[in-house]
Amino acid sequence: MPLPRTSAVAALLAGALLAAVTGCAAQDPASGTSASAPGGPADCSPGALPTRTAGTLSVGTDKPAYEPWFSEDRPESGKGFESAVAYAVAAKLGYPKEKVSWVVAPFGRATAPGPKDFDFDINQVSISAERREAVDFSSGYYDVRQAVIALKSSKAASARSLADLKGVKLGAQVGTTSLEAITGSVRPSAPPAVFDSNDLAKAALRNGQVEALVVDLPTAFYITGAEVTEAVVVGQLTGGGGGGEQFGLVLDKGSRLTGCVSGAVDALRADGTLSRLEQEWLSDAVSAPVLR
């Protein structure tokens, strides 16, 4: 049954008003609109990005936040390579330290499809084509290789080649390029053990569930130097997921901030800041034999 003429006009006017209000809200950076909202790439004016919370840059990372990427599980301290990089990126974007807030973003959730509760995430996430299907990445801020660690008493500790690792029970954290390096580069005779976190992986190494772990090189040096001192860095892996990779900042798929964040990372690489921070926080990971 059709509406009376006056009711129909009123309904049309109400619908038009609602559409106008909704359209304005989606384009207003000051309203706290999500950075992934429609509207095209953001204007990169310092401190004026369409961040999730107006005037504040929200940065995500996992908990616990491991050394040497962070210090004492306190991302907000500015200590540790990734904490320092996050604040350097924020500064380039026009957000001083007091305008940066940290949120807990588990590794698997940060790289999964769907909206995020951060503007960008920093958590040793390697850039890959597969992950790009679900999220955006900034330019790479760190060039990384994977490494093998083993207890000094293990036969794996004496490995000098990939062939020496074929019969070794290896392990790595789920969803990481460390795990990809095992299957793509080492290709052991037995399936690798998969752990929800590096803490669980380290416990498995200590109690003999696995003979060796694969982690990124700086983490390998930290684990063997400070956490599992009875272990040693056996060597680096290259190729097949174990070389040529970069860590990137993770953003919502289609985020309006991606171009601005990449520009900030590129500027930090060009002016030497990334190199300086790497030397300051990751200098212990200087070298390890390459396993071929």
C-alpha positions in Angstrom: 0.0 0.0 0.0 1.6 3.4 -1.0 2.4 6.0 1.7 0.3 9.2 1.9 2.0 12.0 -0.1 3.2 13.9 3.0 4.6 10.8 4.6 6.5 9.8 1.4 8.1 13.3 1.2 9.1 13.2 4.8 10.7 9.8 4.4 12.7 10.9 1.3 13.9 14.0 3.2 15.0 11.9 6.2 16.8 9.5 4.0 18.7 12.3 2.2 19.7 13.9 5.5 21.0 10.6 6.8 23.0 10.0 3.7 24.5 13.5 3.8 25.5 13.1 7.5 27.0 9.6 6.9 29.0 10.9 3.8 30.5 13.8 5.8 31.4 11.6 8.7 33.4 9.2 6.5 35.5 12.1 5.1 36.3 13.9 8.3 39.7 13.1 9.8 39.0 15.0 13.0 36.1 12.8 13.8 38.4 9.8 14.6 37.5 8.0 11.4 39.3 4.7 10.7 42.4 5.2 8.6 41.0 2.5 6.3 37.8 4.4 5.6 37.0 5.3 1.9 38.4 8.5 0.6 41.7 7.8 -1.1 45.3 8.2 0.2 45.7 10.5 3.2 47.3 13.9 3.1 50.6 13.4 4.9 50.6 16.7 6.7 52.5 16.3 10.0 50.2 15.3 12.9 47.0 15.5 10.8 46.6 12.0 9.5 43.1 10.3 9.6 44.2 8.0 12.4 41.9 5.8 14.4 41.9 8.3 17.2 42.2 11.9 16.1 45.6 13.4 17.1 47.0 10.1 18.3 49.0 7.4 16.4 48.1 3.9 17.6 50.9 1.3 17.3 50.3 -2.4 17.7 52.7 -5.2 18.8 52.5 -8.6 20.4 52.8 -9.4 24.1 55.3 -10.4 25.4 57.4 -8.0 23.3 60.8 -9.7 23.0 64.3 -8.5 23.2 66.2 -7.2 21.2 63.3 -5.7 19.4 61.9 -4.2 22.7 63.2 -3.8 26.2 61.8 -5.4 29.3 58.5 -6.1 27.6 57.8 -2.3 27.5 57.2 -1.2 23.9 56.4 2.3 25.1 59.9 2.8 26.5 61.5 3.7 23.2 64.2 1.1 23.9 64.9 -1.9 21.6 65.1 -1.7 17.8 61.5 -1.9 16.9 60.3 0.5 19.7 62.9 3.0 18.5 61.9 2.6 14.9 58.2 3.0 15.8 58.9 6.3 17.5 61.1 7.5 14.6 58.4 6.7 12.1 55.8 8.5 14.4 58.1 11.6 14.6 58.4 11.7 10.8 54.6 11.6 10.6 54.4 14.5 13.1 53.5 12.6 16.2 55.8 13.1 19.2 56.2 10.3 21.8 53.4 11.6 24.0 51.0 11.3 21.0 51.8 7.6 20.4 49.7 4.9 22.1 50.4 1.2 22.1 47.9 -1.7 21.7 48.4 -5.4 22.1 48.1 -7.1 18.7 48.9 -10.9 18.7 51.1 -11.8 15.7 48.5 -14.0 14.0 45.7 -11.5 14.4 47.7 -8.6 13.1 48.3 -10.3 9.8 44.9 -11.9 9.4 42.1 -10.4 7.2 39.7 -7.9 8.8 39.8 -4.4 10.5 42.6 -3.6 12.9 42.7 -1.6 16.2 46.0 0.0 15.3 47.2 2.5 12.7 50.3 0.3 12.1 51.8 -2.8 13.7 55.5 -3.5 14.3 56.3 -7.1 15.2 59.0 -8.7 13.1 56.5 -9.3 10.3 58.1 -10.3 7.0 56.6 -8.9 3.9 55.2 -11.6 1.6 52.8 -11.8 -1.3 50.5 -14.1 0.7 50.2 -11.7 3.6 49.7 -8.8 1.2 46.3 -10.4 0.3 45.1 -9.6 3.8 47.0 -6.5 4.9 49.1 -3.6 3.6 52.8 -3.3 4.3 55.1 -0.3 4.5 58.5 -0.2 2.9 60.9 -2.6 4.6 62.6 -1.3 7.7 64.9 -4.2 8.3 66.7 -6.8 6.1 66.7 -10.1 7.9 68.0 -13.7 7.7 66.8 -16.7 9.6 69.2 -18.7 11.8 69.4 -22.1 13.5 70.1 -22.4 17.2 70.7 -25.7 19.1 71.9 -26.8 22.5 75.7 -27.0 22.7 75.3 -30.7 23.7 73.2 -31.6 20.6 74.5 -33.1 17.4 72.7 -30.3 15.6 75.2 -27.8 17.1 78.0 -29.2 14.9 76.0 -28.8 11.6 77.9 -27.1 8.9 75.5 -27.5 6.0 71.9 -27.9 5.2 72.5 -31.6 4.6 73.7 -31.9 8.2 70.2 -30.7 9.3 68.2 -33.1 7.3 67.7 -35.6 10.1 67.4 -33.0 12.9 64.1 -32.4 14.6 63.5 -28.7 14.0 60.9 -26.3 15.4 59.6 -22.7 14.9 56.8 -20.4 15.8 53.5 -20.8 13.9 52.8 -18.4 11.0 56.4 -17.2 10.7 59.0 -17.1 7.9 61.2 -19.0 10.3 58.8 -22.0 9.8 58.8 -21.3 6.0 62.6 -21.4 6.1 62.6 -24.9 7.6 60.2 -26.3 4.9 61.6 -24.2 2.0 65.4 -24.2 2.7 66.3 -27.0 5.1 63.6 -29.5 4.0 64.2 -31.9 6.9 63.2 -35.6 6.7 60.7 -35.1 9.6 58.0 -32.4 9.8 59.0 -29.5 12.0 57.4 -28.9 15.4 55.2 -25.8 15.4 54.7 -23.6 18.5 52.3 -20.8 19.4 55.1 -18.6 20.7 58.9 -18.4 20.9 58.6 -19.0 24.7 57.0 -22.4 24.1 59.6 -23.1 21.4 62.5 -22.3 23.8 61.0 -24.5 26.4 60.8 -27.4 23.9 64.5 -26.9 23.0 65.5 -27.0 26.7 63.5 -30.2 27.4 64.5 -32.0 24.2 61.3 -32.0 22.3 63.2 -30.5 19.4 66.9 -30.5 18.7 67.1 -27.0 17.1 65.0 -23.9 16.5 64.8 -21.5 13.6 64.4 -17.8 14.5 65.5 -14.5 12.9 69.2 -13.8 13.4 69.1 -11.0 16.0 66.6 -13.1 18.1 69.0 -16.1 17.8 71.9 -14.1 19.3 69.7 -12.8 22.1 68.3 -16.2 23.0 71.7 -17.8 23.1 73.3 -14.9 24.9 70.7 -14.1 27.5 67.9 -16.7 27.7 69.1 -20.2 26.8 72.8 -19.8 27.4 73.4 -23.5 26.9 72.5 -23.0 23.3 74.6 -21.7 20.3 73.9 -20.1 17.0 74.6 -22.8 14.4 74.4 -20.7 11.3 72.3 -18.6 8.9 69.9 -19.8 6.3 69.5 -18.3 2.8 66.9 -18.8 0.1 63.7 -20.7 0.2 62.2 -18.3 2.7 65.4 -18.0 4.7 66.9 -15.0 2.9 66.2 -11.8 1.0 63.3 -10.9 3.3 62.4 -7.6 5.0 60.3 -6.7 8.0 57.5 -4.2 7.2 55.0 -2.3 9.2 51.5 -3.8 9.0 48.4 -1.7 8.1 44.8 -2.4 7.4 44.2 -3.6 3.8 43.6 -0.5 1.8 44.7 1.8 4.6 44.8 5.5 3.7 48.0 5.8 5.7 50.1 3.2 3.8 51.7 5.8 1.5 52.5 8.2 4.4 54.0 5.4 6.5 56.1 4.1 3.7 57.3 7.6 3.0 58.4 7.9 6.6 60.3 4.6 6.5 62.0 5.5 3.2 63.1 8.9 4.7 64.5 7.1 7.8 66.5 4.7 5.5 67.7 7.6 3.4 68.9 9.8 6.2 70.7 6.9 8.0 68.4 6.6 11.0 67.5 2.9 10.4 71.2 2.0 10.0 72.0 3.9 13.2 69.2 2.2 15.2 70.3 -1.2 13.9 73.8 -0.6 15.0 72.6 0.6 18.4 70.2 -2.2 19.2 71.2 -5.2 17.0 75.0 -4.9 16.9 75.5 -8.2 18.6 74.0 -10.0 15.6 77.1 -9.3 13.6 77.8 -12.6 11.8 77.2 -16.3 11.7 78.3 -19.0 9.2 76.0 -19.5 6.3 74.6 -23.0 6.0 74.4 -24.1 2.3 
